[in-house]
Amino acid sequence: MKFVVGGRASACVVKTVLVAALCLASCMSGRADQAVQADDSLPSYRSTESVTGSVTSIGAHNLDTLMQSWGEAFQRIYPEAKIDLHPGVPLSAEGLDALIEGRAELAPFAREAFPSEEQAFQARFGYAPLLICVAGGSYATKFNTHALAIYVNASNPLKQLTIAQLDAIYSRTRRLGYPEDITRWGQLGLTGDWANRPIHLYGMVSRYKKTGNPPGILYFFTQRALGGGEMKSTVREIADPTRPELMRGPGDRSEPRPITASGGSAALEALDGIVAAVATDPAGIGYSGFRNKREGTKTLALGENPLGPFSAGTLQDVLRRDYPLSRKVYIAVNQEPGKPMRPILREFLRFVLSREGQAIVAHDPSEYLPLTTSLANEARAQLR
């Protein structure tokens, strides 16, 4: 699919682009909560020069509808430029491969880059790929870089955790500075029968057979909640029968096990299986998506500081980035440090990060969330 983009825009044309983009996105949107809107303080896009030429985009299919909508709005401004979108690519890694091989200039990325991927890029070019945050992760979708919730059994009286406590529960390295290893619920302030009850950890199988990399969700969890530390070997890993390419983590003695739905024989996907396990284990704790909640479980509020504030992880918490386990999505580009970015790349990314570009995010059926002004400002600074 090709988008034709170009020309010098007046303020009137820019307003027309915004209205057209919003109308198109509203018609396409499957989002139930239309209260999600782009931040009014984001700057409106203004063209600065005539842009010509073409770029190719290859990357995660999760971002296909956004890339298409961004391209269709951008083409009204620059009709002499071409963005060639190759939809349907299943993995972010394939986009980075295309970037390394010179087959693409834009690589939509639905997760954080793994160290091994950055190392491969660095080995080829002598510098790291430039990952520009273009939207917030979704709130409660099945696939689209959703926020992570922390689940405990509904009978558990605990209401909240700090990220450092979560690190001390799940990791053996405690990089976030909690003073002791947490293995029993009493260490979190629970009393009575809960005081000496051991904490049972549930999580995903930790490695892909082919690459040795973890699933993107697990990598985000270890980076954000464990400070990049190592997971405890006592985690009860839940196998995902839909992902045979996964294997156990190195040195892990536990056998990954599928979880079946109550009253049925069908094995559940890993994130559903984690919550199902916690629902039947009063001492259990696990991470999953908000859409995976089920009877017999509850989610915990999370905070950075023991004195608060703590965020319950509502849609608005995730939208405002108040919830600690909110995620991001990116576009990767090959940009040599110290050299100017190609005008077509720079202007397309400036448009994506503008109020008009983020309004498209707010109405896209993928249900990614628009960036806060501070995140958009940080991303724009990378384009200089």
C-alpha positions as CSV (number, residue, x, y, z in Angstrom):
1,M,0.0,0.0,0.0
2,K,1.4,3.4,-0.9
3,F,0.6,6.8,0.5
4,V,1.2,9.9,-1.6
5,V,2.1,12.9,0.7
6,G,3.4,16.3,0.0
7,G,3.1,20.1,-0.7
8,R,3.2,23.3,1.4
9,A,0.2,23.6,3.7
10,S,-1.6,26.7,4.9
11,A,-3.3,27.0,8.3
12,C,-6.6,26.3,6.5
13,V,-5.3,23.1,5.0
14,V,-3.9,22.0,8.4
15,K,-7.3,22.5,9.9
16,T,-8.9,20.5,7.1
17,V,-6.4,17.7,7.7
18,L,-7.3,17.6,11.4
19,V,-11.0,17.5,10.7
20,A,-10.7,14.8,8.0
21,A,-8.4,12.7,10.1
22,L,-10.8,12.8,13.1
23,C,-13.8,12.0,10.9
24,L,-12.0,9.0,9.3
25,A,-10.7,7.7,12.6
26,S,-14.1,8.1,14.3
27,C,-15.7,6.0,11.6
28,M,-13.1,3.3,11.9
29,S,-12.9,3.2,15.7
30,G,-14.0,0.3,17.8
31,R,-13.1,2.0,21.1
32,A,-16.0,1.8,23.6
33,D,-14.8,4.7,25.6
34,Q,-14.8,7.8,23.4
35,A,-13.6,10.0,26.4
36,V,-10.1,9.3,25.2
37,Q,-8.8,12.4,23.6
38,A,-5.4,13.9,22.5
39,D,-4.0,16.4,24.9
40,D,-5.0,20.0,23.9
41,S,-1.6,21.3,24.9
42,L,0.1,19.3,22.1
43,P,1.3,21.6,19.3
44,S,-0.6,21.6,16.1
45,Y,1.4,20.4,13.0
46,R,2.8,23.1,10.7
47,S,4.7,22.3,7.5
48,T,8.1,23.9,7.2
49,E,9.3,23.0,3.7
50,S,8.4,21.1,0.6
51,V,8.9,17.3,1.1
52,T,9.5,14.9,-1.7
53,G,10.9,11.4,-2.0
54,S,9.7,8.1,-0.5
55,V,10.2,5.9,2.5
56,T,9.3,2.3,3.2
57,S,7.6,1.1,6.5
58,I,7.9,-2.5,7.6
59,G,7.0,-3.5,11.2
60,A,4.6,-4.9,13.7
61,H,1.1,-5.4,12.2
62,N,-0.4,-4.1,15.5
63,L,0.4,-0.6,14.3
64,D,-0.9,-1.1,10.7
65,T,-4.1,0.9,11.1
66,L,-2.3,3.7,12.8
67,M,0.4,3.9,10.1
68,Q,-2.3,3.9,7.5
69,S,-4.3,6.7,9.1
70,W,-1.2,8.7,9.8
71,G,-0.1,8.3,6.2
72,E,-3.5,9.2,4.7
73,A,-3.6,12.4,6.8
74,F,0.0,13.2,6.0
75,Q,-0.5,12.9,2.3
76,R,-2.9,15.8,2.2
77,I,0.0,18.0,3.3
78,Y,2.8,16.6,1.1
79,P,1.4,15.0,-2.1
80,E,4.9,14.7,-3.7
81,A,6.2,12.3,-1.0
82,K,5.5,8.6,-0.8
83,I,5.2,6.3,2.2
84,D,5.1,2.7,1.2
85,L,3.4,0.7,4.0
86,H,3.9,-3.1,4.0
87,P,1.1,-4.4,6.3
88,G,0.6,-7.7,7.9
89,V,4.1,-8.2,9.3
90,P,3.6,-10.3,12.5
91,L,6.6,-9.4,14.6
92,S,8.4,-6.2,15.6
93,A,11.7,-8.1,15.1
94,E,11.0,-8.4,11.3
95,G,10.8,-4.7,11.1
96,L,14.1,-4.2,12.7
97,D,15.6,-6.8,10.4
98,A,14.3,-4.8,7.5
99,L,15.8,-1.7,8.9
100,I,19.2,-3.4,9.3
101,E,19.1,-4.8,5.8
102,G,18.1,-1.5,4.3
103,R,14.7,-2.6,3.1
104,A,12.9,-0.1,5.3
105,E,13.4,3.4,6.8
106,L,10.5,3.1,9.3
107,A,10.0,0.1,11.6
108,P,6.9,0.3,13.7
109,F,7.7,-1.4,17.0
110,A,5.0,-2.7,19.4
111,R,7.3,-3.4,22.3
112,E,10.6,-2.4,23.8
113,A,13.7,-3.5,21.8
114,F,15.7,-6.5,23.3
115,P,19.4,-6.0,24.0
116,S,20.3,-8.6,21.5
117,E,18.4,-6.7,18.8
118,E,20.2,-3.4,19.6
119,Q,23.5,-5.2,19.7
120,A,22.9,-6.6,16.2
121,F,22.1,-3.2,14.9
122,Q,25.1,-1.7,16.7
123,A,27.4,-4.4,15.2
124,R,26.2,-3.4,11.7
125,F,26.2,0.4,11.9
126,G,28.3,1.3,15.0
127,Y,25.4,3.0,16.7
128,A,22.0,2.0,18.2
129,P,18.7,2.2,16.4
130,L,16.7,5.3,17.2
131,L,13.4,4.3,18.8
132,I,10.9,7.1,18.9
133,C,7.8,6.7,21.2
134,V,4.8,7.5,19.0
135,A,1.9,6.4,21.2
136,G,1.0,4.9,24.6
137,G,0.2,1.2,24.9
138,S,-3.4,0.2,25.1
139,Y,-5.4,-0.2,28.3
140,A,-7.2,-3.5,28.2
141,T,-6.8,-5.1,24.7
142,K,-5.8,-8.7,24.0
143,F,-2.7,-8.0,21.9
144,N,-1.9,-4.3,21.6
145,T,0.9,-3.6,24.1
146,H,-1.6,-3.4,27.0
147,A,-0.8,-2.2,30.5
148,L,0.0,-5.0,33.0
149,A,-2.1,-5.6,36.1
150,I,-1.0,-7.4,39.3
151,Y,-3.5,-10.0,40.4
152,V,-4.0,-11.7,43.8
153,N,-6.8,-14.0,45.0
154,A,-10.0,-12.2,45.9
155,S,-9.7,-13.5,49.5
156,N,-6.4,-11.7,49.9
157,P,-6.8,-8.5,52.1
158,L,-3.8,-6.8,50.5
159,K,-4.7,-3.6,48.6
160,Q,-1.5,-2.1,47.2
161,L,2.2,-2.6,46.5
162,T,5.1,-0.4,45.7
163,I,7.2,-1.3,42.6
164,A,10.1,-2.0,44.9
165,Q,8.0,-4.5,46.8
166,L,7.0,-6.1,43.6
167,D,10.7,-6.4,42.7
168,A,11.4,-8.0,46.0
169,I,8.6,-10.5,45.5
170,Y,9.5,-11.6,42.0
171,S,13.3,-11.1,41.6
172,R,16.3,-12.5,43.3
173,T,18.4,-9.4,42.6
174,R,16.2,-6.7,44.2
175,R,17.7,-3.9,42.1
176,L,15.1,-1.4,43.1
177,G,16.5,-1.3,46.7
178,Y,13.9,-3.1,48.9
179,P,15.8,-4.1,52.0
180,E,14.7,-7.8,52.2
181,D,13.5,-10.7,50.0
182,I,9.7,-11.0,50.3
183,T,8.5,-14.6,50.4
184,R,5.6,-14.4,52.9
185,W,2.4,-12.3,52.9
186,G,3.1,-11.1,56.5
187,Q,6.1,-9.1,55.2
188,L,3.6,-7.0,53.3
189,G,1.7,-6.2,56.5
190,L,-0.9,-9.0,56.5
191,T,-1.7,-10.6,59.9
192,G,-3.4,-13.6,61.4
193,D,-3.5,-16.7,59.1
194,W,-1.8,-14.7,56.4
195,A,1.3,-13.7,58.3
196,N,3.3,-16.9,57.7
197,R,1.6,-17.9,54.4
198,P,4.1,-18.3,51.6
199,I,3.7,-16.3,48.4
200,H,3.1,-18.4,45.3
201,L,4.5,-16.7,42.2
202,Y,2.9,-17.2,38.7
203,G,4.3,-16.0,35.4
204,M,4.9,-16.6,31.7
205,V,7.4,-19.1,30.2
206,S,10.5,-17.1,29.9
207,R,12.3,-17.7,26.6
208,Y,11.7,-18.1,22.8
209,K,13.4,-21.3,21.5
210,K,14.7,-19.6,18.3
211,T,16.1,-16.3,19.7
212,G,16.5,-16.9,23.4
213,N,14.6,-13.6,24.0
214,P,11.7,-13.4,26.4
215,P,8.1,-12.6,25.3
216,G,7.7,-8.8,25.0
217,I,5.3,-8.7,28.0
218,L,7.8,-10.5,30.3
219,Y,10.7,-8.3,29.1
220,F,8.7,-5.2,29.9
221,F,7.8,-6.6,33.3
222,T,11.4,-7.4,34.2
223,Q,12.7,-4.1,33.0
224,R,10.0,-1.9,34.7
225,A,9.1,-3.9,37.8
226,L,12.4,-5.7,38.5
227,G,14.8,-3.0,37.3
228,G,16.2,-5.3,34.7
229,G,16.9,-7.9,37.4
230,E,16.6,-11.7,37.4
231,M,13.4,-13.6,38.0
232,K,13.2,-16.0,40.9
233,S,13.4,-19.7,40.0
234,T,10.3,-20.3,42.2
235,V,8.0,-18.7,39.6
236,R,5.4,-21.2,38.5
237,E,5.5,-20.7,34.8
238,I,2.2,-21.1,32.9
239,A,2.6,-22.6,29.4
240,D,0.8,-21.1,26.5
241,P,-0.5,-23.9,24.2
242,T,-0.8,-21.3,21.4
243,R,2.9,-20.5,21.5
244,P,4.9,-23.7,21.0
245,E,8.0,-21.6,20.2
246,L,8.4,-20.8,23.9
247,M,10.6,-22.8,26.3
248,R,11.6,-22.7,29.9
249,G,14.2,-20.2,31.2
250,P,17.8,-21.4,31.6
251,G,18.4,-23.2,34.9
252,D,14.7,-23.3,35.8
253,R,13.8,-26.6,37.3
254,S,10.0,-26.1,37.2
255,E,8.0,-27.6,34.4
256,P,5.8,-25.1,32.5
257,R,2.2,-26.3,32.8
258,P,-1.0,-25.4,30.9
259,I,-4.0,-24.3,32.9
260,T,-7.4,-25.5,31.9
261,A,-10.6,-23.6,32.3
262,S,-12.8,-24.6,35.2
263,G,-15.3,-27.2,34.0
264,G,-13.6,-27.6,30.7
265,S,-10.6,-29.2,29.0
266,A,-9.4,-26.4,26.8
267,A,-6.0,-25.0,27.8
268,L,-5.9,-21.3,28.4
269,E,-3.5,-18.8,26.9
270,A,-0.7,-17.9,29.3
271,L,-2.1,-14.6,30.5
272,D,-5.6,-16.1,31.1
273,G,-3.9,-19.1,32.7
274,I,-2.0,-17.0,35.2
275,V,-5.2,-15.3,36.4
276,A,-7.0,-18.7,36.5
277,A,-4.2,-20.1,38.7
278,V,-4.4,-17.1,41.1
279,A,-8.2,-17.5,41.2
280,T,-7.8,-21.0,42.7
281,D,-4.7,-20.3,44.9
282,P,-5.3,-18.0,47.9
283,A,-1.6,-17.5,48.2
284,G,-1.0,-16.7,44.6
285,I,0.1,-13.5,42.8
286,G,0.6,-13.0,39.1
287,Y,0.8,-10.4,36.3
288,S,-1.5,-10.2,33.3
289,G,-3.7,-7.8,31.3
290,F,-6.7,-5.9,32.7
291,R,-8.9,-7.7,30.2
292,N,-8.0,-11.1,31.7
293,K,-9.6,-10.4,35.1
294,R,-12.0,-13.2,36.3
295,E,-14.1,-14.1,39.2
296,G,-12.0,-15.0,42.3
297,T,-9.3,-12.4,41.7
298,K,-8.6,-8.7,42.2
299,T,-6.0,-6.3,41.0
300,L,-3.7,-4.3,43.3
301,A,-3.0,-0.6,43.2
302,L,0.6,0.3,42.5
303,G,2.9,3.1,43.4
304,E,6.5,4.3,43.2
305,N,6.7,5.6,46.8
306,P,5.5,3.8,50.0
307,L,3.8,7.0,51.0
308,G,1.8,7.1,47.7
309,P,0.1,8.0,45.6
310,F,-1.1,4.6,44.5
311,S,-2.8,4.0,41.2
312,A,-5.6,1.5,40.7
313,G,-4.9,1.2,37.0
314,T,-8.0,2.7,35.5
315,L,-8.2,3.8,31.8
316,Q,-7.5,7.4,32.8
317,D,-4.6,6.3,35.1
318,V,-3.0,4.6,32.1
319,L,-3.8,7.4,29.7
320,R,-2.2,10.0,32.1
321,R,0.8,7.6,32.7
322,D,0.1,7.7,36.4
323,Y,0.0,3.8,36.5
324,P,3.5,2.4,36.7
325,L,3.0,-0.6,34.4
326,S,1.7,1.5,31.5
327,R,3.5,0.8,28.2
328,K,4.6,2.5,25.0
329,V,4.9,1.8,21.3
330,Y,7.6,3.1,18.9
331,I,8.8,3.7,15.4
332,A,12.5,2.7,14.9
333,V,14.7,4.5,12.4
334,N,18.3,4.2,11.3
335,Q,19.6,7.6,12.2
336,E,23.4,8.2,12.5
337,P,24.1,10.5,15.5
338,G,25.2,14.0,14.5
339,K,23.7,13.8,11.0
340,P,20.4,15.5,10.0
341,M,17.4,13.3,9.5
342,R,15.9,13.0,6.0
343,P,13.2,15.7,5.7
344,I,10.4,13.1,4.8
345,L,11.3,11.1,8.0
346,R,11.5,14.1,10.2
347,E,8.3,15.7,9.0
348,F,6.3,12.4,9.1
349,L,7.4,11.9,12.7
350,R,6.7,15.5,13.6
351,F,3.2,15.0,12.3
352,V,2.7,11.8,14.2
353,L,3.8,13.6,17.5
354,S,1.5,16.6,16.8
355,R,-2.0,17.2,18.1
356,E,-3.4,16.0,14.8
357,G,-1.3,12.8,14.9
358,Q,-2.2,12.0,18.4
359,A,-5.9,12.7,17.7
360,I,-5.7,9.9,15.2
361,V,-4.3,7.6,18.0
362,A,-7.2,8.5,20.3
363,H,-9.8,7.3,17.7
364,D,-7.9,4.3,16.2
365,P,-9.5,0.9,16.5
366,S,-6.3,-0.6,17.9
367,E,-7.0,1.3,21.1
368,Y,-3.5,2.6,21.6
369,L,-3.5,5.7,23.7
370,P,-2.3,9.2,22.8
371,L,0.9,10.5,24.3
372,T,1.0,13.0,27.2
373,T,2.5,16.3,26.3
374,S,5.7,15.5,28.2
375,L,6.3,12.2,26.4
376,A,5.6,13.8,23.0
377,N,8.1,16.6,23.9
378,E,10.7,14.0,24.7
379,A,10.1,12.2,21.4
380,R,10.2,15.4,19.4
381,A,13.6,16.3,20.9
382,Q,15.0,13.1,19.3
383,L,14.2,14.5,15.9
384,R,16.6,17.5,16.1
